[in-house]
Amino acid sequence: MTDPSIGKPNLDQEQLGTREPRPWPKRLNLMITGLILLLVVAYFFIGSSFFLRSVVLPSIEKSMMATIQVEDISLSPFSQIELKDLIITPYNGETLVSAKGALVRYSLLTILGGTIKLDQLQLMNPEVIIIEAEDGKSNLSSWLESLPPSPNAPLPVMDLNLLSVENGKVILRQKTSGGGQNVTELLLNKVSIEKLGQDLEGPLKLDIGLKTTKITDAGEETQLALSMKLEGDLGLNAELFPEKSTLNGQLKVESATGAYADMVGVNGDLILALEPGSIDDVSLSMMRNGQAAGNIRVMGPFDFATSEGRIVAAFDNLNRQFLNLAGAVAGIDFKETVMDGSLTMTLTNGGNLLALAVTTTCSNVSIGTGEGVTPPLNVELDTTLNYDADGEKLTVQQFGLTVADGATPAITGALLKPVTFAWNGQPESFQEPEFNFNITNFNLGDWRDFTFDTLNQGELFGDFSLKVEQSGTRMQADFTGGFKDADMAFDGHTESGTSGSLNLEMVFEDYTRVTLKRLAMEWSNTSGNSLVSFSASGSHVLGSKGYNLHTEAKADLALMKSFVNMDGLSIEQGLGELSFRLRDNDDDLSGVLQMALRDYTGSFSG
């Protein structure tokens, strides 16, 4: 065998020490150093304002179809980005969004893993301005319509630890016909929401305001400004349905002018407590100028996901301080009115079936207007209705109304049979209702500020009935009533203790034909003698010229002479009669007028 060492030179230690080293370790060191330097340069370049302005912003502008202006951009690629003086203006439009500053703190590694994790999103002085024309189109709707359709990709998983907004505004300017304008401002003074992700569950602090301004074409302004503070724990799931939430807050009217001026001094305490499948307590207690104005409370089992449940809204002691919030706009003062009642909503079949029951009791109802003040009355209302969204029909099952002067009923109304309003094209779903309305012991003297000057004393009575038959194709309305012990004033003369009667029978058929079967009116003096009587009957077809009318009137001239103020006229007795017939058959118009003076005795000297 041959020794493997034979033929190879022997190298001593000195020769080994002078041998040249291999080049690859040095090259590797240079490559690593160069790569690090390249990453450092790339890091600073990508985070530079130049790169963001020249590469990133143009790409975002193109996708958003808008111009984006930023005064300063600061980026730390792995942790945060900060923008100053941001302005977003849609192409060919007006500025839509602006902000003094925006700060986003994030985790890049988590985002690369598929979750958009933001430690903080802070907006300073953000402002959104929406301008709406008379036709309802706005700069916001026009911009959204210009955006390219978004892909039907699932939304990314998001995790936000803190969302905060300071001094924000959302402004809606609506132009009205005639040159006026309505301006609504949502003021986000300070908003803080923690733990915003697929579920929203965490502390909430809300300090917001709402300001509305109506400007007429003449430049007159009516303004209302509200503020609300809310604090507590808010819980919403991924579908934004309530989970466990407990919030407390205050509502206040900061300023009010014009028709809203009476709302100054209004404030209230708000409580909101929700559980999954239940509204435990949503209540509002109102005060006005230090006086109680009423309470409203909503509660009951309710599944927000299925829109099914039973909700009860109760309100008590809603008095003038509260009711005048609405009445002030119409120039109405509710004086000593106090309202109590409840509203019960039962929702089934995914919210498509609604059963609603309303019970209301109003005591000492007194309304003041520029004409005067109505006498106090007690009002009770009880109604029940069912709404079927799928079946396209509404049924009023029950309706009852009682208006009493003290303990004595003056007006009563009742639905004797249910009524169904259907728009589903199925006549068989129509129920034939019957409604009665009665007036008794209604003192006209208490209402002299609101009645005719000629009739300001007496008692009003009457019975009104409405029947619907033949699946709604025939309706009959009847009224029998009048007044008694009334003082009638005319042309300087007053006739005391008079009475009057009114009888009406009317039929409405096939939605087109109106028949006045009978209209009779009579006015008598205190002795029961007829002063004036009037009667009429006829028919008319809607949408055509065809009608037939017959009227008659009679007057006892001797009894009426006190109302005829004519110098030189003396009437001892006599009866005046008037008869008028009119017929129109589209192209053929005919009429007959007859006047008669019977048994007249008197004289006239000019």
MARTIDREN-943784 format. One record per residue (C-alpha): chain; y negated, x negated, z negated; residue in one letter. Coordinates in steps of 0.25 Angstrom, whole numbers. Last residue first. Layout:
BEGIN
NODE  mol     c2     c1     c3  type
NODE    A      Y      X      Z     A
...
***
This chain:
BEGIN
NODE  mol     c2     c1     c3  type
NODE    A   -423    552     -5     G
NODE    A   -418    564    -12     S
NODE    A   -403    567    -13     F
NODE    A   -396    579    -18     S
NODE    A   -383    583    -24     G
NODE    A   -371    592    -22     T
NODE    A   -359    587    -14     Y
NODE    A   -346    595    -14     D
NODE    A   -340    585     -4     R
NODE    A   -345    573      3     L
NODE    A   -335    567     13     A
NODE    A   -333    554     20     M
NODE    A   -322    552     31     Q
NODE    A   -319    539     38     L
NODE    A   -308    538     48     V
NODE    A   -303    525     54     G
NODE    A   -296    520     67     S
NODE    A   -292    506     72     L
NODE    A   -282    505     83     D
NODE    A   -278    491     88     D
NODE    A   -271    486     76     D
NODE    A   -267    500     70     N
NODE    A   -279    501     61     D
NODE    A   -281    514     53     R
NODE    A   -292    517     43     L
NODE    A   -295    530     35     R
NODE    A   -306    532     26     F
NODE    A   -310    544     17     S
NODE    A   -322    546      8     L
NODE    A   -325    557     -1     E
NODE    A   -338    560     -9     G
NODE    A   -337    572    -19     L
NODE    A   -349    579    -24     G
NODE    A   -358    584    -36     Q
NODE    A   -372    583    -41     E
NODE    A   -377    571    -34     I
NODE    A   -392    567    -34     S
NODE    A   -397    556    -26     L
NODE    A   -412    553    -26     G
NODE    A   -410    538    -30     D
NODE    A   -396    533    -28     M
NODE    A   -388    526    -39     N
NODE    A   -374    532    -37     V
NODE    A   -366    528    -49     F
NODE    A   -371    540    -57     S
NODE    A   -367    549    -45     K
NODE    A   -353    546    -46     M
NODE    A   -349    558    -54     L
NODE    A   -356    567    -44     A
NODE    A   -351    560    -32     L
NODE    A   -337    561    -36     D
NODE    A   -331    551    -26     A
NODE    A   -319    551    -17     K
NODE    A   -312    539     -9     A
NODE    A   -301    539      2     E
NODE    A   -295    528      9     T
NODE    A   -284    527     21     H
NODE    A   -280    514     27     L
NODE    A   -270    511     38     N
NODE    A   -268    497     43     Y
NODE    A   -264    489     55     G
NODE    A   -272    477     58     K
NODE    A   -260    467     56     S
NODE    A   -256    456     48     G
NODE    A   -252    465     36     L
NODE    A   -249    479     39     V
NODE    A   -258    489     32     H
NODE    A   -257    502     25     S
NODE    A   -265    513     19     G
NODE    A   -269    521      6     S
NODE    A   -282    523     -1     A
NODE    A   -288    531    -12     S
NODE    A   -302    531    -20     F
NODE    A   -307    540    -31     S
NODE    A   -321    540    -37     V
NODE    A   -327    548    -49     L
NODE    A   -315    556    -53     S
NODE    A   -317    564    -65     N
NODE    A   -309    559    -78     G
NODE    A   -320    563    -88     S
NODE    A   -323    548    -90     T
NODE    A   -325    546    -75     N
NODE    A   -315    543    -64     S
NODE    A   -312    532    -54     W
NODE    A   -301    533    -45     E
NODE    A   -293    524    -36     M
NODE    A   -281    526    -27     A
NODE    A   -273    517    -18     L
NODE    A   -260    522    -12     R
NODE    A   -250    518     -3     K
NODE    A   -257    505      2     L
NODE    A   -247    500     11     T
NODE    A   -246    485     15     V
NODE    A   -237    481     27     R
NODE    A   -234    467     30     T
NODE    A   -224    460     20     Y
NODE    A   -213    471     23     D
NODE    A   -220    481     14     E
NODE    A   -232    480      4     F
NODE    A   -234    493     -3     V
NODE    A   -246    498    -11     M
NODE    A   -249    508    -22     E
NODE    A   -262    508    -30     L
NODE    A   -267    517    -40     N
NODE    A   -281    514    -47     L
NODE    A   -287    523    -58     S
NODE    A   -301    523    -64     G
NODE    A   -307    528    -77     S
NODE    A   -322    530    -82     T
NODE    A   -326    530    -96     G
NODE    A   -341    526    -93     S
NODE    A   -348    527    -80     E
NODE    A   -359    516    -79     T
NODE    A   -371    517    -70     H
NODE    A   -380    506    -65     G
NODE    A   -374    505    -51     D
NODE    A   -359    505    -56     F
NODE    A   -353    504    -70     A
NODE    A   -339    509    -74     M
NODE    A   -336    510    -88     D
NODE    A   -321    511    -90     A
NODE    A   -313    520    -99     D
NODE    A   -301    519    -89     K
NODE    A   -296    509    -79     F
NODE    A   -285    510    -68     G
NODE    A   -271    509    -65     G
NODE    A   -259    511    -56     T
NODE    A   -255    500    -47     F
NODE    A   -243    500    -37     D
NODE    A   -238    488    -28     A
NODE    A   -226    490    -19     Q
NODE    A   -219    478    -12     M
NODE    A   -210    479      0     R
NODE    A   -203    468      7     T
NODE    A   -200    460     -5     G
NODE    A   -185    462     -5     S
NODE    A   -186    477     -2     Q
NODE    A   -195    479    -15     E
NODE    A   -206    473    -23     V
NODE    A   -213    481    -33     K
NODE    A   -227    479    -39     L
NODE    A   -232    487    -51     S
NODE    A   -246    488    -57     F
NODE    A   -250    497    -68     D
NODE    A   -264    499    -73     G
NODE    A   -274    499    -84     F
NODE    A   -289    495    -86     L
NODE    A   -297    499    -98     E
NODE    A   -312    501    -98     G
NODE    A   -326    494    -97     Q
NODE    A   -332    484    -87     N
NODE    A   -330    491    -73     L
NODE    A   -343    490    -64     T
NODE    A   -345    476    -68     D
NODE    A   -331    473    -62     F
NODE    A   -322    465    -72     T
NODE    A   -322    451    -78     F
NODE    A   -334    452    -88     D
NODE    A   -329    466    -91     R
NODE    A   -316    461    -96     W
NODE    A   -315    466   -110     D
NODE    A   -321    479   -105     G
NODE    A   -309    481    -95     L
NODE    A   -300    483   -106     N
NODE    A   -285    482   -101     F
NODE    A   -277    492   -109     N
NODE    A   -266    492    -99     T
NODE    A   -263    484    -87     I
NODE    A   -249    484    -81     N
NODE    A   -242    475    -71     F
NODE    A   -228    478    -66     N
NODE    A   -219    469    -56     F
NODE    A   -207    473    -48     E
NODE    A   -198    463    -41     P
NODE    A   -189    464    -30     E
NODE    A   -180    451    -29     Q
NODE    A   -180    443    -16     F
NODE    A   -167    435    -14     S
NODE    A   -162    445     -4     E
NODE    A   -174    441      5     P
NODE    A   -169    427      8     Q
NODE    A   -179    419     16     G
NODE    A   -179    408      5     N
NODE    A   -193    410      1     W
NODE    A   -190    419    -11     A
NODE    A   -199    425    -22     F
NODE    A   -191    433    -32     T
NODE    A   -197    444    -41     V
NODE    A   -190    449    -53     P
NODE    A   -191    463    -58     K
NODE    A   -200    470    -68     L
NODE    A   -211    459    -67     L
NODE    A   -220    462    -78     A
NODE    A   -235    463    -81     G
NODE    A   -243    468    -93     T
NODE    A   -258    469    -95     I
NODE    A   -266    474   -106     A
NODE    A   -255    472   -117     P
NODE    A   -261    476   -131     T
NODE    A   -259    465   -142     A
NODE    A   -272    458   -140     G
NODE    A   -276    462   -126     D
NODE    A   -263    459   -119     A
NODE    A   -259    453   -106     V
NODE    A   -244    453   -103     T
NODE    A   -236    447    -92     L
NODE    A   -221    447    -88     G
NODE    A   -214    440    -77     F
NODE    A   -199    439    -76     Q
NODE    A   -189    434    -65     Q
NODE    A   -199    428    -55     V
NODE    A   -190    423    -45     T
NODE    A   -193    411    -35     L
NODE    A   -185    408    -23     K
NODE    A   -182    397    -14     E
NODE    A   -167    397    -17     G
NODE    A   -167    382    -18     D
NODE    A   -179    382    -27     A
NODE    A   -175    393    -35     D
NODE    A   -186    397    -45     Y
NODE    A   -184    407    -56     N
NODE    A   -195    414    -64     L
NODE    A   -198    419    -78     T
NODE    A   -211    425    -83     T
NODE    A   -218    429    -96     D
NODE    A   -233    429    -98     L
NODE    A   -240    434   -110     E
NODE    A   -256    435   -111     V
NODE    A   -264    439   -123     N
NODE    A   -279    443   -120     L
NODE    A   -292    438   -124     P
NODE    A   -304    445   -117     P
NODE    A   -309    437   -105     T
NODE    A   -322    429   -106     V
NODE    A   -333    429    -96     G
NODE    A   -338    428    -82     E
NODE    A   -338    412    -82     G
NODE    A   -324    412    -87     T
NODE    A   -317    413   -100     G
NODE    A   -303    417   -101     I
NODE    A   -296    423   -114     S
NODE    A   -282    423   -116     V
NODE    A   -280    426   -131     N
NODE    A   -265    423   -131     S
NODE    A   -257    417   -120     C
NODE    A   -242    419   -120     T
NODE    A   -234    412   -109     T
NODE    A   -219    413   -106     T
NODE    A   -214    406    -93     V
NODE    A   -199    405    -89     A
NODE    A   -195    397    -77     L
NODE    A   -181    396    -71     A
NODE    A   -181    385    -60     L
NODE    A   -169    383    -50     L
NODE    A   -170    371    -41     N
NODE    A   -172    361    -53     G
NODE    A   -158    355    -50     G
NODE    A   -151    368    -51     N
NODE    A   -158    371    -64     T
NODE    A   -172    371    -70     L
NODE    A   -176    380    -82     T
NODE    A   -191    380    -84     M
NODE    A   -197    387    -97     T
NODE    A   -212    389    -99     L
NODE    A   -217    392   -112     S
NODE    A   -229    399   -118     G
NODE    A   -242    398   -126     D
NODE    A   -257    400   -121     M
NODE    A   -269    402   -130     V
NODE    A   -282    407   -124     T
NODE    A   -294    407   -133     E
NODE    A   -304    403   -122     K
NODE    A   -297    401   -108     F
NODE    A   -310    396   -101     D
NODE    A   -309    397    -86     I
NODE    A   -318    389    -76     G
NODE    A   -306    386    -67     A
NODE    A   -305    371    -70     V
NODE    A   -308    374    -85     A
NODE    A   -296    384    -85     G
NODE    A   -286    373    -83     A
NODE    A   -290    364    -95     L
NODE    A   -295    377   -101     N
NODE    A   -281    380   -105     L
NODE    A   -279    368   -114     F
NODE    A   -291    370   -123     Q
NODE    A   -290    385   -122     R
NODE    A   -277    386   -128     N
NODE    A   -262    381   -125     L
NODE    A   -256    384   -138     N
NODE    A   -242    383   -134     D
NODE    A   -235    378   -121     F
NODE    A   -220    377   -119     A
NODE    A   -213    371   -107     A
NODE    A   -198    372   -108     V
NODE    A   -189    365    -98     I
NODE    A   -175    368    -95     R
NODE    A   -167    359    -86     G
NODE    A   -164    354    -72     E
NODE    A   -171    344    -63     S
NODE    A   -158    337    -61     T
NODE    A   -163    323    -64     A
NODE    A   -174    328    -74     F
NODE    A   -164    335    -82     D
NODE    A   -172    344    -92     F
NODE    A   -169    349   -106     P
NODE    A   -182    355   -112     G
NODE    A   -196    352   -116     M
NODE    A   -211    354   -112     V
NODE    A   -222    356   -122     R
NODE    A   -237    360   -120     I
NODE    A   -246    361   -131     N
NODE    A   -260    367   -132     G
NODE    A   -275    364   -133     A
NODE    A   -277    359   -148     A
NODE    A   -291    356   -151     Q
NODE    A   -297    342   -152     G
NODE    A   -306    343   -140     N
NODE    A   -294    348   -132     R
NODE    A   -279    345   -137     M
NODE    A   -266    346   -129     M
NODE    A   -252    344   -134     S
NODE    A   -243    340   -122     L
NODE    A   -228    340   -123     S
NODE    A   -216    335   -116     V
NODE    A   -204    335   -125     D
NODE    A   -189    334   -124     D
NODE    A   -188    335   -109     I
NODE    A   -173    333   -108     S
NODE    A   -162    328    -98     G
NODE    A   -165    313   -102     P
NODE    A   -175    314   -113     E
NODE    A   -190    316   -112     L
NODE    A   -201    316   -122     A
NODE    A   -216    317   -118     L
NODE    A   -227    320   -127     I
NODE    A   -242    321   -123     L
NODE    A   -254    323   -133     D
NODE    A   -266    330   -127     G
NODE    A   -281    328   -124     N
NODE    A   -292    337   -119     V
NODE    A   -306    334   -123     G
NODE    A   -312    337   -109     V
NODE    A   -304    347   -102     M
NODE    A   -316    357   -101     D
NODE    A   -323    348    -91     A
NODE    A   -312    350    -81     Y
NODE    A   -320    359    -71     A
NODE    A   -331    349    -71     G
NODE    A   -328    336    -79     T
NODE    A   -317    330    -87     A
NODE    A   -314    318    -95     S
NODE    A   -304    311   -103     E
NODE    A   -294    322   -104     V
NODE    A   -283    317   -113     K
NODE    A   -267    316   -113     L
NODE    A   -260    308   -124     Q
NODE    A   -246    302   -124     G
NODE    A   -232    301   -129     N
NODE    A   -220    298   -122     L
NODE    A   -205    298   -125     T
NODE    A   -195    296   -113     S
NODE    A   -180    297   -113     K
NODE    A   -176    298    -98     E
NODE    A   -184    305    -88     P
NODE    A   -181    305    -73     F
NODE    A   -187    294    -65     L
NODE    A   -174    293    -56     E
NODE    A   -172    279    -62     A
NODE    A   -173    284    -76     N
NODE    A   -186    287    -84     L
NODE    A   -189    284    -98     G
NODE    A   -203    282   -104     L
NODE    A   -206    278   -118     D
NODE    A   -219    280   -124     G
NODE    A   -234    281   -121     E
NODE    A   -243    290   -113     L
NODE    A   -258    290   -112     K
NODE    A   -265    300   -103     M
NODE    A   -279    302    -98     S
NODE    A   -286    313    -90     L
NODE    A   -299    313    -82     A
NODE    A   -304    326    -75     L
NODE    A   -316    326    -65     Q
NODE    A   -323    336    -57     T
NODE    A   -333    330    -48     E
NODE    A   -344    337    -39     E
NODE    A   -347    329    -26     G
NODE    A   -350    341    -17     A
NODE    A   -337    340    -10     D
NODE    A   -330    341    -23     T
NODE    A   -325    329    -31     I
NODE    A   -313    332    -40     K
NODE    A   -309    320    -50     T
NODE    A   -296    319    -57     T
NODE    A   -293    308    -67     K
NODE    A   -279    305    -73     L
NODE    A   -277    294    -83     G
NODE    A   -266    285    -88     I
NODE    A   -262    277   -100     D
NODE    A   -247    276   -100     L
NODE    A   -238    267   -109     K
NODE    A   -223    268   -106     L
NODE    A   -212    261   -114     P
NODE    A   -198    261   -107     G
NODE    A   -188    267    -98     E
NODE    A   -190    268    -83     L
NODE    A   -176    267    -77     D
NODE    A   -173    260    -64     Q
NODE    A   -184    251    -70     G
NODE    A   -197    252    -78     L
NODE    A   -195    246    -91     K
NODE    A   -210    247    -96     E
NODE    A   -221    256    -92     I
NODE    A   -236    253    -95     S
NODE    A   -248    260    -89     V
NODE    A   -262    258    -92     K
NODE    A   -274    265    -86     N
NODE    A   -267    271    -75     L
NODE    A   -277    281    -70     L
NODE    A   -273    292    -60     L
NODE    A   -285    296    -53     E
NODE    A   -286    309    -45     T
NODE    A   -298    311    -35     V
NODE    A   -301    324    -28     N
NODE    A   -311    324    -17     Q
NODE    A   -321    333    -10     G
NODE    A   -325    333      4     G
NODE    A   -323    347      8     G
NODE    A   -308    346      8     S
NODE    A   -303    337     -3     T
NODE    A   -300    322     -3     K
NODE    A   -290    317    -13     Q
NODE    A   -292    304    -20     R
NODE    A   -280    299    -28     L
NODE    A   -282    287    -37     I
NODE    A   -271    280    -44     V
NODE    A   -277    270    -54     K
NODE    A   -272    259    -63     G
NODE    A   -279    253    -75     N
NODE    A   -267    245    -80     E
NODE    A   -253    247    -75     V
NODE    A   -240    242    -82     S
NODE    A   -226    241    -78     L
NODE    A   -217    233    -87     L
NODE    A   -202    230    -87     N
NODE    A   -199    234    -72     L
NODE    A   -185    234    -67     D
NODE    A   -182    238    -53     M
NODE    A   -169    240    -45     V
NODE    A   -172    241    -31     P
NODE    A   -173    254    -24     L
NODE    A   -162    257    -14     P
NODE    A   -164    255      1     A
NODE    A   -168    266     10     N
NODE    A   -178    258     17     P
NODE    A   -193    261     17     S
NODE    A   -200    268     28     P
NODE    A   -212    260     33     P
NODE    A   -225    263     26     L
NODE    A   -235    271     34     S
NODE    A   -232    284     27     E
NODE    A   -235    278     13     L
NODE    A   -248    273     18     W
NODE    A   -253    287     23     S
NODE    A   -248    293     10     S
NODE    A   -256    284      1     L
NODE    A   -268    285     10     N
NODE    A   -268    300      8     S
NODE    A   -264    312     16     K
NODE    A   -266    325      9     G
NODE    A   -274    332     21     D
NODE    A   -287    331     13     E
NODE    A   -286    316     12     A
NODE    A   -279    308      0     E
NODE    A   -284    295     -5     I
NODE    A   -274    287    -14     I
NODE    A   -280    276    -22     I
NODE    A   -270    267    -30     V
NODE    A   -276    258    -40     E
NODE    A   -270    247    -49     P
NODE    A   -279    241    -60     N
NODE    A   -268    231    -65     M
NODE    A   -254    233    -61     L
NODE    A   -243    226    -69     Q
NODE    A   -228    226    -66     L
NODE    A   -220    218    -76     Q
NODE    A   -206    212    -78     D
NODE    A   -202    217    -65     L
NODE    A   -187    216    -61     K
NODE    A   -184    221    -47     I
NODE    A   -169    220    -48     T
NODE    A   -160    214    -37     G
NODE    A   -157    200    -42     G
NODE    A   -168    194    -34     L
NODE    A   -177    203    -43     I
NODE    A   -171    198    -55     T
NODE    A   -173    183    -50     L
NODE    A   -188    187    -47     L
NODE    A   -191    192    -61     S
NODE    A   -204    200    -61     Y
NODE    A   -218    201    -66     R
NODE    A   -228    209    -57     V
NODE    A   -243    209    -59     L
NODE    A   -253    217    -51     A
NODE    A   -268    216    -52     G
NODE    A   -281    223    -48     K
NODE    A   -273    234    -41     A
NODE    A   -275    241    -28     S
NODE    A   -268    252    -20     V
NODE    A   -271    261     -9     L
NODE    A   -283    255     -2     T
NODE    A   -287    263     11     E
NODE    A   -279    264     24     G
NODE    A   -276    258     37     N
NODE    A   -265    249     31     Y
NODE    A   -263    253     17     P
NODE    A   -271    245      7     T
NODE    A   -266    238     -5     I
NODE    A   -275    230    -14     I
NODE    A   -271    220    -25     L
NODE    A   -282    213    -33     D
NODE    A   -272    204    -41     K
NODE    A   -257    202    -39     L
NODE    A   -247    195    -48     E
NODE    A   -233    192    -45     I
NODE    A   -223    188    -56     Q
NODE    A   -210    180    -60     S
NODE    A   -202    172    -50     F
NODE    A   -211    172    -38     P
NODE    A   -224    169    -47     S
NODE    A   -234    176    -39     L
NODE    A   -249    177    -40     S
NODE    A   -257    185    -30     I
NODE    A   -272    186    -29     D
NODE    A   -282    195    -22     E
NODE    A   -271    204    -16     V
NODE    A   -273    213     -4     Q
NODE    A   -262    221      2     I
NODE    A   -264    228     16     T
NODE    A   -254    240     18     A
NODE    A   -242    244     26     M
NODE    A   -233    241     14     M
NODE    A   -223    233     22     S
NODE    A   -233    225     30     K
NODE    A   -242    223     18     E
NODE    A   -230    217     10     I
NODE    A   -227    207     21     S
NODE    A   -241    203     22     P
NODE    A   -242    201      7     L
NODE    A   -229    192      6     V
NODE    A   -232    182     17     V
NODE    A   -247    178     17     S
NODE    A   -252    183      4     R
NODE    A   -240    180     -4     L
NODE    A   -239    166      2     F
NODE    A   -253    163      0     F
NODE    A   -254    168    -14     S
NODE    A   -243    158    -18     S
NODE    A   -230    162    -25     G
NODE    A   -222    159    -12     I
NODE    A   -229    146    -11     F
NODE    A   -227    142    -25     F
NODE    A   -212    145    -25     Y
NODE    A   -211    139    -11     A
NODE    A   -217    126    -16     V
NODE    A   -209    125    -28     V
NODE    A   -196    129    -20     L
NODE    A   -200    118    -10     L
NODE    A   -202    108    -21     L
NODE    A   -189    111    -27     I
NODE    A   -182    110    -14     L
NODE    A   -189     96    -11     G
NODE    A   -184     91    -25     T
NODE    A   -170     96    -22     I
NODE    A   -170     90     -8     M
NODE    A   -175     76    -13     L
NODE    A   -165     76    -24     N
NODE    A   -154     79    -14     L
NODE    A   -159     67     -5     R
NODE    A   -158     58    -17     K
NODE    A   -144     62    -20     P
NODE    A   -140     61     -5     W
NODE    A   -144     46     -2     P
NODE    A   -132     38     -8     R
NODE    A   -136     25    -16     P
NODE    A   -137     11     -9     E
NODE    A   -127      1    -15     R
NODE    A   -133    -10    -24     T
NODE    A   -126     -6    -37     G
NODE    A   -112     -6    -30     L
NODE    A   -114    -20    -25     Q
NODE    A   -117    -25    -39     E
NODE    A   -105    -18    -45     Q
NODE    A    -95    -25    -36     D
NODE    A    -90    -19    -23     L
NODE    A    -76    -23    -18     N
NODE    A    -74    -21     -3     P
NODE    A    -64    -12      2     K
NODE    A    -52    -17     11     G
NODE    A    -42    -16      0     I
NODE    A    -46     -6    -11     S
NODE    A    -36      4     -5     P
NODE    A    -24     -5     -8     D
NODE    A    -14     -4      3     T
NODE    A      0      0      0     M
***
